[in-house]
Amino acid sequence: MKTCESCKSWIVPDENDYRSRDIWRPTDPDTYEPMEMPWDVRRCASKKFVYFERPVERNGAALVDGSDYFAGLFTGPDFGCTFYEEKE
């Protein structure tokens, strides 16, 4: 199966994205320094995901949260899905 690690939609989030920083770049609570983690976690930026609405295709997917304010899909390198697109 083709996985996120080689997908063009698997991106490093914006450094200023405070809403999700603890997911993809956790900070040590004692030193406030970035923690060394065993693998990368990144955000899926596929344009095929819709936010806060019903999927428009049979193989589609929607992302929601309780507030309809922010939703994002963060994955490890070995996750795979049908929206895979090879990196250039």
Phi and psi restraints in degrees (range 20) as a CNS / XPLOR table:
assign (resid 1 and name C) (resid 2 and name N)
       (resid 2 and name CA) (resid 2 and name C) 1.0 -79.9 20.0 2
assign (resid 2 and name N) (resid 2 and name CA)
       (resid 2 and name C) (resid 3 and name N) 1.0 136.3 20.0 2
assign (resid 2 and name C) (resid 3 and name N)
       (resid 3 and name CA) (resid 3 and name C) 1.0 -119.8 20.0 2
assign (resid 3 and name N) (resid 3 and name CA)
       (resid 3 and name C) (resid 4 and name N) 1.0 171.6 20.0 2
assign (resid 3 and name C) (resid 4 and name N)
       (resid 4 and name CA) (resid 4 and name C) 1.0 -56.3 20.0 2
assign (resid 4 and name N) (resid 4 and name CA)
       (resid 4 and name C) (resid 5 and name N) 1.0 -35.3 20.0 2
assign (resid 4 and name C) (resid 5 and name N)
       (resid 5 and name CA) (resid 5 and name C) 1.0 -54.3 20.0 2
assign (resid 5 and name N) (resid 5 and name CA)
       (resid 5 and name C) (resid 6 and name N) 1.0 -31.2 20.0 2
assign (resid 5 and name C) (resid 6 and name N)
       (resid 6 and name CA) (resid 6 and name C) 1.0 -112.7 20.0 2
assign (resid 6 and name N) (resid 6 and name CA)
       (resid 6 and name C) (resid 7 and name N) 1.0 16.8 20.0 2
assign (resid 6 and name C) (resid 7 and name N)
       (resid 7 and name CA) (resid 7 and name C) 1.0 -94.1 20.0 2
assign (resid 7 and name N) (resid 7 and name CA)
       (resid 7 and name C) (resid 8 and name N) 1.0 139.7 20.0 2
assign (resid 7 and name C) (resid 8 and name N)
       (resid 8 and name CA) (resid 8 and name C) 1.0 -69.8 20.0 2
assign (resid 8 and name N) (resid 8 and name CA)
       (resid 8 and name C) (resid 9 and name N) 1.0 -18.2 20.0 2
assign (resid 8 and name C) (resid 9 and name N)
       (resid 9 and name CA) (resid 9 and name C) 1.0 -85.2 20.0 2
assign (resid 9 and name N) (resid 9 and name CA)
       (resid 9 and name C) (resid 10 and name N) 1.0 -7.0 20.0 2
assign (resid 9 and name C) (resid 10 and name N)
       (resid 10 and name CA) (resid 10 and name C) 1.0 -86.4 20.0 2
assign (resid 10 and name N) (resid 10 and name CA)
       (resid 10 and name C) (resid 11 and name N) 1.0 102.6 20.0 2
assign (resid 10 and name C) (resid 11 and name N)
       (resid 11 and name CA) (resid 11 and name C) 1.0 -119.1 20.0 2
assign (resid 11 and name N) (resid 11 and name CA)
       (resid 11 and name C) (resid 12 and name N) 1.0 155.0 20.0 2
assign (resid 11 and name C) (resid 12 and name N)
       (resid 12 and name CA) (resid 12 and name C) 1.0 -78.7 20.0 2
assign (resid 12 and name N) (resid 12 and name CA)
       (resid 12 and name C) (resid 13 and name N) 1.0 123.7 20.0 2
assign (resid 12 and name C) (resid 13 and name N)
       (resid 13 and name CA) (resid 13 and name C) 1.0 -63.2 20.0 2
assign (resid 13 and name N) (resid 13 and name CA)
       (resid 13 and name C) (resid 14 and name N) 1.0 163.2 20.0 2
assign (resid 13 and name C) (resid 14 and name N)
       (resid 14 and name CA) (resid 14 and name C) 1.0 -61.1 20.0 2
assign (resid 14 and name N) (resid 14 and name CA)
       (resid 14 and name C) (resid 15 and name N) 1.0 132.9 20.0 2
assign (resid 14 and name C) (resid 15 and name N)
       (resid 15 and name CA) (resid 15 and name C) 1.0 -56.4 20.0 2
assign (resid 15 and name N) (resid 15 and name CA)
       (resid 15 and name C) (resid 16 and name N) 1.0 -27.6 20.0 2
assign (resid 15 and name C) (resid 16 and name N)
       (resid 16 and name CA) (resid 16 and name C) 1.0 -89.6 20.0 2
assign (resid 16 and name N) (resid 16 and name CA)
       (resid 16 and name C) (resid 17 and name N) 1.0 3.8 20.0 2
assign (resid 16 and name C) (resid 17 and name N)
       (resid 17 and name CA) (resid 17 and name C) 1.0 -78.0 20.0 2
assign (resid 17 and name N) (resid 17 and name CA)
       (resid 17 and name C) (resid 18 and name N) 1.0 84.8 20.0 2
assign (resid 17 and name C) (resid 18 and name N)
       (resid 18 and name CA) (resid 18 and name C) 1.0 -68.0 20.0 2
assign (resid 18 and name N) (resid 18 and name CA)
       (resid 18 and name C) (resid 19 and name N) 1.0 -19.6 20.0 2
assign (resid 18 and name C) (resid 19 and name N)
       (resid 19 and name CA) (resid 19 and name C) 1.0 -67.6 20.0 2
assign (resid 19 and name N) (resid 19 and name CA)
       (resid 19 and name C) (resid 20 and name N) 1.0 -29.3 20.0 2
assign (resid 19 and name C) (resid 20 and name N)
       (resid 20 and name CA) (resid 20 and name C) 1.0 -126.6 20.0 2
assign (resid 20 and name N) (resid 20 and name CA)
       (resid 20 and name C) (resid 21 and name N) 1.0 5.8 20.0 2
assign (resid 20 and name C) (resid 21 and name N)
       (resid 21 and name CA) (resid 21 and name C) 1.0 -58.1 20.0 2
assign (resid 21 and name N) (resid 21 and name CA)
       (resid 21 and name C) (resid 22 and name N) 1.0 -37.8 20.0 2
assign (resid 21 and name C) (resid 22 and name N)
       (resid 22 and name CA) (resid 22 and name C) 1.0 -65.6 20.0 2
assign (resid 22 and name N) (resid 22 and name CA)
       (resid 22 and name C) (resid 23 and name N) 1.0 -19.4 20.0 2
assign (resid 22 and name C) (resid 23 and name N)
       (resid 23 and name CA) (resid 23 and name C) 1.0 -80.9 20.0 2
assign (resid 23 and name N) (resid 23 and name CA)
       (resid 23 and name C) (resid 24 and name N) 1.0 -49.4 20.0 2
assign (resid 23 and name C) (resid 24 and name N)
       (resid 24 and name CA) (resid 24 and name C) 1.0 -95.4 20.0 2
assign (resid 24 and name N) (resid 24 and name CA)
       (resid 24 and name C) (resid 25 and name N) 1.0 -17.9 20.0 2
assign (resid 24 and name C) (resid 25 and name N)
       (resid 25 and name CA) (resid 25 and name C) 1.0 -143.7 20.0 2
assign (resid 25 and name N) (resid 25 and name CA)
       (resid 25 and name C) (resid 26 and name N) 1.0 73.2 20.0 2
assign (resid 25 and name C) (resid 26 and name N)
       (resid 26 and name CA) (resid 26 and name C) 1.0 -63.2 20.0 2
assign (resid 26 and name N) (resid 26 and name CA)
       (resid 26 and name C) (resid 27 and name N) 1.0 147.4 20.0 2
assign (resid 26 and name C) (resid 27 and name N)
       (resid 27 and name CA) (resid 27 and name C) 1.0 -111.4 20.0 2
assign (resid 27 and name N) (resid 27 and name CA)
       (resid 27 and name C) (resid 28 and name N) 1.0 137.7 20.0 2
assign (resid 27 and name C) (resid 28 and name N)
       (resid 28 and name CA) (resid 28 and name C) 1.0 -64.0 20.0 2
assign (resid 28 and name N) (resid 28 and name CA)
       (resid 28 and name C) (resid 29 and name N) 1.0 125.0 20.0 2
assign (resid 28 and name C) (resid 29 and name N)
       (resid 29 and name CA) (resid 29 and name C) 1.0 -67.7 20.0 2
assign (resid 29 and name N) (resid 29 and name CA)
       (resid 29 and name C) (resid 30 and name N) 1.0 -18.9 20.0 2
assign (resid 29 and name C) (resid 30 and name N)
       (resid 30 and name CA) (resid 30 and name C) 1.0 -89.9 20.0 2
assign (resid 30 and name N) (resid 30 and name CA)
       (resid 30 and name C) (resid 31 and name N) 1.0 -39.6 20.0 2
assign (resid 30 and name C) (resid 31 and name N)
       (resid 31 and name CA) (resid 31 and name C) 1.0 -105.4 20.0 2
assign (resid 31 and name N) (resid 31 and name CA)
       (resid 31 and name C) (resid 32 and name N) 1.0 -14.0 20.0 2
assign (resid 31 and name C) (resid 32 and name N)
       (resid 32 and name CA) (resid 32 and name C) 1.0 61.4 20.0 2
assign (resid 32 and name N) (resid 32 and name CA)
       (resid 32 and name C) (resid 33 and name N) 1.0 21.1 20.0 2
assign (resid 32 and name C) (resid 33 and name N)
       (resid 33 and name CA) (resid 33 and name C) 1.0 -97.4 20.0 2
assign (resid 33 and name N) (resid 33 and name CA)
       (resid 33 and name C) (resid 34 and name N) 1.0 151.8 20.0 2
assign (resid 33 and name C) (resid 34 and name N)
       (resid 34 and name CA) (resid 34 and name C) 1.0 -59.0 20.0 2
assign (resid 34 and name N) (resid 34 and name CA)
       (resid 34 and name C) (resid 35 and name N) 1.0 138.6 20.0 2
assign (resid 34 and name C) (resid 35 and name N)
       (resid 35 and name CA) (resid 35 and name C) 1.0 -86.7 20.0 2
assign (resid 35 and name N) (resid 35 and name CA)
       (resid 35 and name C) (resid 36 and name N) 1.0 144.7 20.0 2
assign (resid 35 and name C) (resid 36 and name N)
       (resid 36 and name CA) (resid 36 and name C) 1.0 -76.5 20.0 2
assign (resid 36 and name N) (resid 36 and name CA)
       (resid 36 and name C) (resid 37 and name N) 1.0 125.7 20.0 2
assign (resid 36 and name C) (resid 37 and name N)
       (resid 37 and name CA) (resid 37 and name C) 1.0 -117.9 20.0 2
assign (resid 37 and name N) (resid 37 and name CA)
       (resid 37 and name C) (resid 38 and name N) 1.0 155.3 20.0 2
assign (resid 37 and name C) (resid 38 and name N)
       (resid 38 and name CA) (resid 38 and name C) 1.0 -73.0 20.0 2
assign (resid 38 and name N) (resid 38 and name CA)
       (resid 38 and name C) (resid 39 and name N) 1.0 -18.2 20.0 2
assign (resid 38 and name C) (resid 39 and name N)
       (resid 39 and name CA) (resid 39 and name C) 1.0 -155.7 20.0 2
assign (resid 39 and name N) (resid 39 and name CA)
       (resid 39 and name C) (resid 40 and name N) 1.0 161.8 20.0 2
assign (resid 39 and name C) (resid 40 and name N)
       (resid 40 and name CA) (resid 40 and name C) 1.0 -76.7 20.0 2
assign (resid 40 and name N) (resid 40 and name CA)
       (resid 40 and name C) (resid 41 and name N) 1.0 147.5 20.0 2
assign (resid 40 and name C) (resid 41 and name N)
       (resid 41 and name CA) (resid 41 and name C) 1.0 -124.0 20.0 2
assign (resid 41 and name N) (resid 41 and name CA)
       (resid 41 and name C) (resid 42 and name N) 1.0 131.5 20.0 2
assign (resid 41 and name C) (resid 42 and name N)
       (resid 42 and name CA) (resid 42 and name C) 1.0 -135.5 20.0 2
assign (resid 42 and name N) (resid 42 and name CA)
       (resid 42 and name C) (resid 43 and name N) 1.0 171.6 20.0 2
assign (resid 42 and name C) (resid 43 and name N)
       (resid 43 and name CA) (resid 43 and name C) 1.0 -93.5 20.0 2
assign (resid 43 and name N) (resid 43 and name CA)
       (resid 43 and name C) (resid 44 and name N) 1.0 140.1 20.0 2
assign (resid 43 and name C) (resid 44 and name N)
       (resid 44 and name CA) (resid 44 and name C) 1.0 -85.9 20.0 2
assign (resid 44 and name N) (resid 44 and name CA)
       (resid 44 and name C) (resid 45 and name N) 1.0 121.9 20.0 2
assign (resid 44 and name C) (resid 45 and name N)
       (resid 45 and name CA) (resid 45 and name C) 1.0 -108.7 20.0 2
assign (resid 45 and name N) (resid 45 and name CA)
       (resid 45 and name C) (resid 46 and name N) 1.0 24.9 20.0 2
assign (resid 45 and name C) (resid 46 and name N)
       (resid 46 and name CA) (resid 46 and name C) 1.0 -59.8 20.0 2
assign (resid 46 and name N) (resid 46 and name CA)
       (resid 46 and name C) (resid 47 and name N) 1.0 133.0 20.0 2
assign (resid 46 and name C) (resid 47 and name N)
       (resid 47 and name CA) (resid 47 and name C) 1.0 -74.2 20.0 2
assign (resid 47 and name N) (resid 47 and name CA)
       (resid 47 and name C) (resid 48 and name N) 1.0 -5.9 20.0 2
assign (resid 47 and name C) (resid 48 and name N)
       (resid 48 and name CA) (resid 48 and name C) 1.0 -82.9 20.0 2
assign (resid 48 and name N) (resid 48 and name CA)
       (resid 48 and name C) (resid 49 and name N) 1.0 -14.6 20.0 2
assign (resid 48 and name C) (resid 49 and name N)
       (resid 49 and name CA) (resid 49 and name C) 1.0 -79.1 20.0 2
assign (resid 49 and name N) (resid 49 and name CA)
       (resid 49 and name C) (resid 50 and name N) 1.0 140.6 20.0 2
assign (resid 49 and name C) (resid 50 and name N)
       (resid 50 and name CA) (resid 50 and name C) 1.0 -109.1 20.0 2
assign (resid 50 and name N) (resid 50 and name CA)
       (resid 50 and name C) (resid 51 and name N) 1.0 156.7 20.0 2
assign (resid 50 and name C) (resid 51 and name N)
       (resid 51 and name CA) (resid 51 and name C) 1.0 -116.7 20.0 2
assign (resid 51 and name N) (resid 51 and name CA)
       (resid 51 and name C) (resid 52 and name N) 1.0 126.4 20.0 2
assign (resid 51 and name C) (resid 52 and name N)
       (resid 52 and name CA) (resid 52 and name C) 1.0 63.4 20.0 2
assign (resid 52 and name N) (resid 52 and name CA)
       (resid 52 and name C) (resid 53 and name N) 1.0 27.1 20.0 2
assign (resid 52 and name C) (resid 53 and name N)
       (resid 53 and name CA) (resid 53 and name C) 1.0 -151.6 20.0 2
assign (resid 53 and name N) (resid 53 and name CA)
       (resid 53 and name C) (resid 54 and name N) 1.0 168.2 20.0 2
assign (resid 53 and name C) (resid 54 and name N)
       (resid 54 and name CA) (resid 54 and name C) 1.0 -67.8 20.0 2
assign (resid 54 and name N) (resid 54 and name CA)
       (resid 54 and name C) (resid 55 and name N) 1.0 139.0 20.0 2
assign (resid 54 and name C) (resid 55 and name N)
       (resid 55 and name CA) (resid 55 and name C) 1.0 -56.5 20.0 2
assign (resid 55 and name N) (resid 55 and name CA)
       (resid 55 and name C) (resid 56 and name N) 1.0 144.0 20.0 2
assign (resid 55 and name C) (resid 56 and name N)
       (resid 56 and name CA) (resid 56 and name C) 1.0 -97.9 20.0 2
assign (resid 56 and name N) (resid 56 and name CA)
       (resid 56 and name C) (resid 57 and name N) 1.0 -5.8 20.0 2
assign (resid 56 and name C) (resid 57 and name N)
       (resid 57 and name CA) (resid 57 and name C) 1.0 -126.5 20.0 2
assign (resid 57 and name N) (resid 57 and name CA)
       (resid 57 and name C) (resid 58 and name N) 1.0 155.3 20.0 2
assign (resid 57 and name C) (resid 58 and name N)
       (resid 58 and name CA) (resid 58 and name C) 1.0 -60.3 20.0 2
assign (resid 58 and name N) (resid 58 and name CA)
       (resid 58 and name C) (resid 59 and name N) 1.0 -34.0 20.0 2
assign (resid 58 and name C) (resid 59 and name N)
       (resid 59 and name CA) (resid 59 and name C) 1.0 -99.0 20.0 2
assign (resid 59 and name N) (resid 59 and name CA)
       (resid 59 and name C) (resid 60 and name N) 1.0 19.6 20.0 2
assign (resid 59 and name C) (resid 60 and name N)
       (resid 60 and name CA) (resid 60 and name C) 1.0 -81.7 20.0 2
assign (resid 60 and name N) (resid 60 and name CA)
       (resid 60 and name C) (resid 61 and name N) 1.0 174.5 20.0 2
assign (resid 60 and name C) (resid 61 and name N)
       (resid 61 and name CA) (resid 61 and name C) 1.0 -148.3 20.0 2
assign (resid 61 and name N) (resid 61 and name CA)
       (resid 61 and name C) (resid 62 and name N) 1.0 148.9 20.0 2
assign (resid 61 and name C) (resid 62 and name N)
       (resid 62 and name CA) (resid 62 and name C) 1.0 -121.9 20.0 2
assign (resid 62 and name N) (resid 62 and name CA)
       (resid 62 and name C) (resid 63 and name N) 1.0 146.4 20.0 2
assign (resid 62 and name C) (resid 63 and name N)
       (resid 63 and name CA) (resid 63 and name C) 1.0 -114.4 20.0 2
assign (resid 63 and name N) (resid 63 and name CA)
       (resid 63 and name C) (resid 64 and name N) 1.0 132.9 20.0 2
assign (resid 63 and name C) (resid 64 and name N)
       (resid 64 and name CA) (resid 64 and name C) 1.0 -141.6 20.0 2
assign (resid 64 and name N) (resid 64 and name CA)
       (resid 64 and name C) (resid 65 and name N) 1.0 159.8 20.0 2
assign (resid 64 and name C) (resid 65 and name N)
       (resid 65 and name CA) (resid 65 and name C) 1.0 -134.8 20.0 2
assign (resid 65 and name N) (resid 65 and name CA)
       (resid 65 and name C) (resid 66 and name N) 1.0 176.1 20.0 2
assign (resid 65 and name C) (resid 66 and name N)
       (resid 66 and name CA) (resid 66 and name C) 1.0 -67.5 20.0 2
assign (resid 66 and name N) (resid 66 and name CA)
       (resid 66 and name C) (resid 67 and name N) 1.0 -24.3 20.0 2
assign (resid 66 and name C) (resid 67 and name N)
       (resid 67 and name CA) (resid 67 and name C) 1.0 -102.7 20.0 2
assign (resid 67 and name N) (resid 67 and name CA)
       (resid 67 and name C) (resid 68 and name N) 1.0 -6.7 20.0 2
assign (resid 67 and name C) (resid 68 and name N)
       (resid 68 and name CA) (resid 68 and name C) 1.0 56.9 20.0 2
assign (resid 68 and name N) (resid 68 and name CA)
       (resid 68 and name C) (resid 69 and name N) 1.0 31.4 20.0 2
assign (resid 68 and name C) (resid 69 and name N)
       (resid 69 and name CA) (resid 69 and name C) 1.0 -103.7 20.0 2
assign (resid 69 and name N) (resid 69 and name CA)
       (resid 69 and name C) (resid 70 and name N) 1.0 -49.7 20.0 2
assign (resid 69 and name C) (resid 70 and name N)
       (resid 70 and name CA) (resid 70 and name C) 1.0 -148.1 20.0 2
assign (resid 70 and name N) (resid 70 and name CA)
       (resid 70 and name C) (resid 71 and name N) 1.0 135.9 20.0 2
assign (resid 70 and name C) (resid 71 and name N)
       (resid 71 and name CA) (resid 71 and name C) 1.0 -145.7 20.0 2
assign (resid 71 and name N) (resid 71 and name CA)
       (resid 71 and name C) (resid 72 and name N) 1.0 141.4 20.0 2
assign (resid 71 and name C) (resid 72 and name N)
       (resid 72 and name CA) (resid 72 and name C) 1.0 -152.0 20.0 2
assign (resid 72 and name N) (resid 72 and name CA)
       (resid 72 and name C) (resid 73 and name N) 1.0 151.1 20.0 2
assign (resid 72 and name C) (resid 73 and name N)
       (resid 73 and name CA) (resid 73 and name C) 1.0 -105.2 20.0 2
assign (resid 73 and name N) (resid 73 and name CA)
       (resid 73 and name C) (resid 74 and name N) 1.0 118.1 20.0 2
assign (resid 73 and name C) (resid 74 and name N)
       (resid 74 and name CA) (resid 74 and name C) 1.0 -114.5 20.0 2
assign (resid 74 and name N) (resid 74 and name CA)
       (resid 74 and name C) (resid 75 and name N) 1.0 132.9 20.0 2
assign (resid 74 and name C) (resid 75 and name N)
       (resid 75 and name CA) (resid 75 and name C) 1.0 -133.8 20.0 2
assign (resid 75 and name N) (resid 75 and name CA)
       (resid 75 and name C) (resid 76 and name N) 1.0 161.3 20.0 2
assign (resid 75 and name C) (resid 76 and name N)
       (resid 76 and name CA) (resid 76 and name C) 1.0 -86.2 20.0 2
assign (resid 76 and name N) (resid 76 and name CA)
       (resid 76 and name C) (resid 77 and name N) 1.0 169.9 20.0 2
assign (resid 76 and name C) (resid 77 and name N)
       (resid 77 and name CA) (resid 77 and name C) 1.0 -64.7 20.0 2
assign (resid 77 and name N) (resid 77 and name CA)
       (resid 77 and name C) (resid 78 and name N) 1.0 -23.3 20.0 2
assign (resid 77 and name C) (resid 78 and name N)
       (resid 78 and name CA) (resid 78 and name C) 1.0 -96.7 20.0 2
assign (resid 78 and name N) (resid 78 and name CA)
       (resid 78 and name C) (resid 79 and name N) 1.0 3.0 20.0 2
assign (resid 78 and name C) (resid 79 and name N)
       (resid 79 and name CA) (resid 79 and name C) 1.0 -72.3 20.0 2
assign (resid 79 and name N) (resid 79 and name CA)
       (resid 79 and name C) (resid 80 and name N) 1.0 146.0 20.0 2
assign (resid 79 and name C) (resid 80 and name N)
       (resid 80 and name CA) (resid 80 and name C) 1.0 -139.6 20.0 2
assign (resid 80 and name N) (resid 80 and name CA)
       (resid 80 and name C) (resid 81 and name N) 1.0 152.8 20.0 2
assign (resid 80 and name C) (resid 81 and name N)
       (resid 81 and name CA) (resid 81 and name C) 1.0 -151.4 20.0 2
assign (resid 81 and name N) (resid 81 and name CA)
       (resid 81 and name C) (resid 82 and name N) 1.0 175.0 20.0 2
assign (resid 81 and name C) (resid 82 and name N)
       (resid 82 and name CA) (resid 82 and name C) 1.0 -76.6 20.0 2
assign (resid 82 and name N) (resid 82 and name CA)
       (resid 82 and name C) (resid 83 and name N) 1.0 -7.1 20.0 2
assign (resid 82 and name C) (resid 83 and name N)
       (resid 83 and name CA) (resid 83 and name C) 1.0 -89.9 20.0 2
assign (resid 83 and name N) (resid 83 and name CA)
       (resid 83 and name C) (resid 84 and name N) 1.0 7.7 20.0 2
assign (resid 83 and name C) (resid 84 and name N)
       (resid 84 and name CA) (resid 84 and name C) 1.0 -54.3 20.0 2
assign (resid 84 and name N) (resid 84 and name CA)
       (resid 84 and name C) (resid 85 and name N) 1.0 134.2 20.0 2
assign (resid 84 and name C) (resid 85 and name N)
       (resid 85 and name CA) (resid 85 and name C) 1.0 -135.7 20.0 2
assign (resid 85 and name N) (resid 85 and name CA)
       (resid 85 and name C) (resid 86 and name N) 1.0 126.3 20.0 2
assign (resid 85 and name C) (resid 86 and name N)
       (resid 86 and name CA) (resid 86 and name C) 1.0 -59.5 20.0 2
assign (resid 86 and name N) (resid 86 and name CA)
       (resid 86 and name C) (resid 87 and name N) 1.0 138.8 20.0 2
assign (resid 86 and name C) (resid 87 and name N)
       (resid 87 and name CA) (resid 87 and name C) 1.0 -65.3 20.0 2
assign (resid 87 and name N) (resid 87 and name CA)
       (resid 87 and name C) (resid 88 and name N) 1.0 149.8 20.0 2
